[in-house]
């Protein structure tokens, strides 16, 4: 190993440039890969949510229409349905900027007990769950809690009154009962009771519509749960039965939602693959060039070693090991810079709940393994050239 480092130090500039080529490639692989890992982790959570329930809304031709709450009982009678929850969604920041980076802050009704049907249960960073039947309390996701600057025990007025709001705009005070841990899927949600959700929904309706309906008899949507562990195929069949047996609603097949998540994941996997190819091209070519030059400069040295008994395999291993060391150095430096940058950016974005990178053990293994493996493979041809040199010819060279 000492001889390998001594050989690398013979041409410091060339070795530095070669290692730098690998550093650039592995840095790109680490940063782009951590973006893909973070996004795919969110998609995995989305798949869990999409694969646990069947969303039911108004038919496409009546998009946005309110549904009679009586549909809840009709849905519950469909074969395979174990539970039905009404759904209400209100913007926490109505009239915000048209340019939205990330998911909007939303107020939704809590689906208490839905975890027994396969939906991930709430996990609290602080505080507690909503008390049964209690109004005026709210649970905040970590992102919306950070946006509003609220903690457990604080009072928050929602929806947030936008600039230039109408005189009759209404905000309601809620006591923060708890703040959830980050899960990447519901971080921008705030959860209230069904009664509070209907109260907030009523505030969004025009006076004409509000006077014409009883908000306590309608829902914006329904979430249908089968028995926990039901397959996607059976859930699709339940959705089909809902569409056949319950008029005035439309159930979406969970398999379609899962497919959409996986399709998005394929896009980021392609980005990850592109970064790997970039690392291969940049790093591989630089290693090949360096090793060919090393062989050319050490022909007499190789001939002397073979003359005193060094086998072809020994020469081959020596030069492949030298290439692997170059790859390891470049990989460690490139990965270290990438890890440092992504960690720094996540720390700087922590105050605004903006984390976009995720360095996983899998990514670490891929980055370092790829650097060493790529450099070793790139060194095969120069190593074979060195191993096949005729010792007599090599010793005669200048």
C-alpha positions in Angstrom: 0.0 0.0 0.0 2.9 2.3 0.8 4.2 1.7 -2.8 0.8 2.7 -4.2 0.7 6.0 -2.5 4.4 6.6 -3.4 3.4 6.0 -7.1 0.5 8.4 -6.8 2.8 11.1 -5.4 5.2 10.8 -8.3 2.8 12.9 -10.4 1.0 14.9 -7.8 -0.9 17.2 -10.2 -2.1 14.4 -12.4 -3.2 12.3 -9.5 -5.0 15.3 -8.0 -6.8 16.0 -11.3 -7.8 12.3 -11.5 -9.1 12.2 -8.0 -10.9 15.5 -8.6 -12.7 14.0 -11.6 -14.1 11.2 -9.3 -14.9 13.8 -6.6 -17.1 15.7 -9.0 -18.9 12.6 -10.2 -19.5 11.2 -6.7 -20.5 14.7 -5.4 -23.2 14.8 -8.1 -24.2 11.3 -7.3 -24.5 12.1 -3.6 -26.5 15.3 -3.9 -28.8 14.2 -6.7 -29.2 10.8 -5.0 -30.1 12.4 -1.7 -32.8 14.4 -3.4 -34.2 11.2 -5.0 -34.0 9.3 -1.7 -35.9 12.1 0.1 -38.6 12.3 -2.6 -38.9 8.6 -2.8 -39.3 8.3 1.0 -42.2 10.7 0.8 -43.7 8.7 -2.1 -43.4 5.5 0.0 -45.5 7.2 2.7 -48.0 8.3 0.0 -48.3 4.8 -1.2 -49.1 3.7 2.4 -51.8 6.2 2.6 -53.2 5.6 -0.9 -53.1 1.8 -0.3 -55.1 2.0 2.9 -58.3 3.8 1.9 -60.7 4.5 -1.0 -61.4 8.2 -1.6 -65.0 9.0 -2.6 -66.1 12.4 -4.0 -68.8 13.9 -6.1 -68.8 12.7 -9.7 -66.4 14.4 -12.1 -69.2 16.4 -13.8 -70.1 17.8 -10.4 -66.6 18.4 -9.2 -66.5 20.3 -5.9 -70.2 19.7 -5.1 -71.2 18.9 -1.5 -72.4 15.4 -0.8 -75.4 14.5 1.5 -74.1 13.1 4.8 -76.6 10.4 4.4 -74.3 8.8 1.8 -72.2 7.7 4.7 -74.7 5.0 5.6 -75.1 3.9 2.0 -71.4 3.5 1.6 -71.2 1.5 4.8 -73.6 -1.0 3.4 -71.4 -1.9 0.4 -69.8 -5.3 0.6 -66.2 -5.1 1.9 -66.5 -1.7 3.6 -65.5 -1.6 7.3 -65.7 2.1 8.0 -66.7 5.4 6.4 -65.5 8.8 7.5 -66.8 12.1 6.1 -64.1 14.5 4.9 -63.8 18.3 5.2 -60.9 20.4 4.0 -60.5 24.2 4.4 -57.5 26.3 3.5 -55.6 27.6 6.5 -54.3 30.5 4.5 -57.0 31.5 2.0 -56.2 33.9 -0.7 -52.4 33.2 -0.5 -49.8 33.7 -3.2 -50.5 32.0 -6.5 -46.9 30.7 -6.4 -46.9 27.9 -3.9 -43.6 26.1 -3.0 -44.7 22.8 -1.4 -48.0 21.7 -0.2 -50.5 24.3 1.1 -51.5 24.5 4.7 -54.9 22.8 5.2 -57.4 22.3 8.0 -59.0 18.9 7.9 -61.2 16.8 10.2 -59.5 14.1 12.1 -60.4 10.5 11.3 -60.2 9.2 14.8 -59.4 5.4 15.0 -58.6 5.1 11.3 -55.3 3.5 12.2 -57.1 0.2 13.0 -57.9 0.0 9.2 -54.3 0.5 8.1 -53.9 4.3 8.0 -50.7 5.3 9.8 -51.6 6.6 13.3 -50.6 10.0 14.5 -47.3 10.4 16.3 -46.8 13.4 18.5 -43.7 15.5 19.0 -45.5 17.3 21.8 -48.9 17.4 23.3 -51.8 15.0 22.9 -54.6 13.8 20.7 -58.0 15.6 20.4 -60.3 14.9 23.3 -63.5 13.0 22.0 -66.3 15.4 21.3 -64.2 18.4 22.3 -64.5 21.5 20.1 -62.1 24.4 19.9 -58.9 22.2 19.9 -56.5 21.6 17.1 -53.6 19.4 16.2 -50.9 20.9 14.0 -48.5 19.2 11.6 -44.9 20.3 12.1 -44.7 22.5 9.0 -47.9 24.5 9.7 -46.9 24.8 13.3 -43.6 26.3 12.2 -45.3 28.5 9.6 -47.7 29.9 12.3 -45.0 30.0 15.1 -47.3 28.0 17.4 -46.6 25.3 20.1 -48.6 23.1 22.3 -50.9 25.2 24.6 -50.9 28.3 22.3 -54.0 29.7 20.8 -54.1 30.1 17.0 -56.7 31.9 15.0 -57.7 30.1 11.8 -58.1 30.5 9.0 -55.4 33.2 8.8 -56.9 36.5 7.7 -55.3 37.4 4.4 -54.4 41.0 3.4 -57.4 42.8 1.9 -59.9 40.3 3.3 -63.6 41.1 3.3 -65.1 42.8 6.4 -67.1 39.6 7.2 -64.0 37.4 7.1 -64.1 35.1 10.2 -61.2 33.5 12.1 -61.9 31.1 15.0 -59.6 30.6 18.0 -58.3 27.1 18.6 -56.1 25.8 21.4 -53.2 23.8 20.2 -53.6 20.3 21.8 -50.6 18.8 20.1 -47.9 19.0 17.4 -47.2 16.0 15.2 -43.8 14.6 14.3 -42.6 15.0 10.7 -43.7 12.3 8.3 -43.5 14.0 5.0 -47.2 13.4 4.0 -49.4 15.4 6.5 -46.9 17.9 7.8 -48.9 20.9 6.4 -52.2 19.6 7.9 -54.1 20.9 10.9 -56.7 18.5 12.5 -59.9 19.5 14.1 -63.1 17.8 15.1 -65.9 17.1 12.6 -68.1 19.8 14.2 -65.3 22.4 14.0 -64.6 21.4 10.4 -68.2 21.9 9.4 -68.2 25.3 11.1 -65.1 26.3 9.1 -66.7 24.9 5.9 -69.8 27.1 6.5 -67.6 30.2 6.7 -66.3 29.4 3.1 -69.8 29.2 1.6 -71.6 32.2 0.1 -74.5 33.6 2.2 -76.9 32.3 -0.4 -75.6 28.7 -0.2 -75.2 28.9 3.6 -78.9 29.8 4.0 -80.1 27.1 1.6 -78.4 24.1 3.3 -77.7 22.8 6.8 -73.9 22.3 6.9 -74.4 19.6 9.5 -76.0 17.4 6.8 -73.3 17.5 4.1 -69.7 16.5 3.5 -67.1 17.4 0.9 -66.0 13.8 0.5 -65.8 10.4 2.2 -63.0 8.1 3.0 -63.9 4.4 2.8 -61.8 1.8 4.7 -61.9 -1.9 4.1 -60.5 -4.4 6.6 -56.8 -3.8 7.3 -54.6 -5.9 5.0 -57.1 -5.9 2.1 -55.2 -6.2 -1.2 -55.2 -3.5 -3.8 -57.2 -5.7 -6.2 -60.0 -6.2 -3.7 -60.0 -2.5 -2.8 -60.4 -1.7 -6.5 -63.3 -4.1 -6.5 -64.9 -2.3 -3.6 -64.5 1.0 -5.4 -66.2 -0.5 -8.4 -69.1 -1.7 -6.2 -69.4 1.7 -4.6 -69.7 3.3 -8.1 -72.4 0.7 -9.1 -74.4 0.7 -5.9 -74.2 4.3 -4.5 -75.6 6.9 -6.9 -74.2 10.5 -6.9 -70.7 9.6 -5.8 -67.4 8.6 -7.5 -64.9 6.2 -5.8 -61.3 6.3 -7.2 -59.4 3.0 -7.5 -56.5 3.0 -4.9 -54.4 1.2 -7.5 -54.5 4.3 -9.7 -53.3 6.5 -6.9 -50.5 4.0 -6.0 -49.5 3.9 -9.7 -49.3 7.7 -9.8 -46.9 7.7 -6.8 -44.7 5.0 -8.3 -44.6 6.8 -11.6 -43.3 9.9 -9.9 -40.8 7.8 -8.1 -39.5 6.4 -11.4 -38.8 10.0 -12.5 -36.5 10.7 -9.6 -34.9 7.3 -10.0 -34.0 8.3 -13.5 -32.4 11.4 -12.1 -30.4 9.3 -9.7 -29.3 7.0 -12.6 -28.3 10.1 -14.6 -26.1 11.2 -11.8 -24.5 7.7 -11.7 -23.8 7.8 -15.4 -22.2 11.3 -15.0 -19.9 9.9 -12.3 -19.0 6.9 -14.5 -18.1 9.1 -17.5 -16.1 11.8 -15.6 -14.4 9.5 -13.1 -13.9 6.5 -15.4 -12.2 8.5 -18.2 -9.8 10.2 -15.8 -8.8 6.9 -14.2 -8.2 5.3 -17.5 -6.0 8.2 -18.6 -4.0 8.2 -15.4 -3.4 4.5 -15.4 -2.3 4.3 -19.0 0.2 7.1 -18.3 1.4 5.3 -15.2 2.0 2.1 -17.2 3.8 4.0 -19.9 6.1 5.7 -17.4 6.9 2.5 -15.4 7.6 0.0 -18.2 11.2 -0.6 -17.1 10.0 -1.0 -13.5 7.4 -3.6 -14.6 10.0 -5.4 -16.6 12.3 -5.6 -13.6 9.6 -6.9 -11.4 8.7 -9.6 -13.9 12.4 -10.5 -14.4 12.9 -11.2 -10.7 9.8 -13.4 -10.5 6.7 -11.3 -10.3 3.7 -13.2 -11.9 1.3 -11.7 -14.3 -1.4 -11.9 -11.7 0.6 -9.9 -9.2 1.2 -7.1 -11.7 -2.4 -7.1 -12.6 -3.5 -6.9 -9.0 -1.1 -4.1 -8.2 -2.3 -1.8 -10.9 -6.0 -2.6 -10.3 -5.4 -1.9 -6.6 -3.9 1.4 -7.5 -6.9 2.3 -9.5 -9.2 1.2 -6.6 -7.3 3.4 -4.2 -7.8 6.4 -6.6 -11.5 5.6 -6.6 -11.7 5.3 -2.9 -10.0 8.6 -2.3 -12.2 10.4 -4.8 -15.3 8.6 -3.5 -14.6 9.5 0.1 -13.9 13.2 -0.7 -16.8 13.5 -3.1 -19.2 11.8 -0.7 -17.9 13.9 2.3 -18.5 17.1 0.4 -21.9 16.0 -0.7 -22.9 14.9 2.7 -21.6 18.1 4.3 -23.5 20.3 1.8 -26.8 18.5 2.0 -26.6 18.4 5.8 -25.8 22.1 5.9 -28.7 23.0 3.6 -31.1 20.9 5.7 -29.9 22.6 8.9 -30.3 26.0 7.4 -33.8 25.1 6.2 -34.9 23.5 9.5 -36.3 26.8 10.8 -38.8 26.9 7.9 -39.3 23.1 7.9 -37.6 22.9 4.5 -35.6 19.7 4.2 -35.1 18.3 0.8 -32.2 15.9 1.2 -32.0 12.4 2.7 -28.7 10.6 2.9 -29.5 6.9 3.6 -27.1 4.0 4.3 -28.1 2.7 0.9 -27.0 5.9 -0.8 -23.7 5.8 1.1 -23.0 2.3 0.1 -23.9 3.1 -3.6 -21.7 6.2 -3.7 -18.6 4.7 -2.2 -19.0 1.3 -3.8 -19.7 2.9 -7.1 -16.5 5.1 -6.9 -14.3 2.1 -6.0 -15.9 -0.3 -8.4 -15.9 2.2 -11.3 -12.3 3.1 -10.8 -11.3 -0.6 -10.5 -13.1 -1.4 -13.8 -11.6 1.6 -15.5 -8.2 0.3 -14.5 -8.6 -3.1 -16.0 -7.3 -2.3 -19.5 -4.2 -0.4 -18.3 -3.5 -3.2 -15.7 -3.8 -5.9 -18.4 -1.4 -3.9 -20.6 1.1 -3.8 -17.7 0.6 -7.5 -16.9 1.2 -8.6 -20.5 4.4 -6.7 -21.0 7.3 -8.9 -22.1 10.0 -8.4 -19.4 12.9 -8.4 -22.0 11.2 -5.8 -24.1 10.3 -3.7 -21.0 13.9 -3.7 -19.8 15.2 -2.6 -23.1 12.8 0.5 -23.2 14.2 3.9 -22.4 
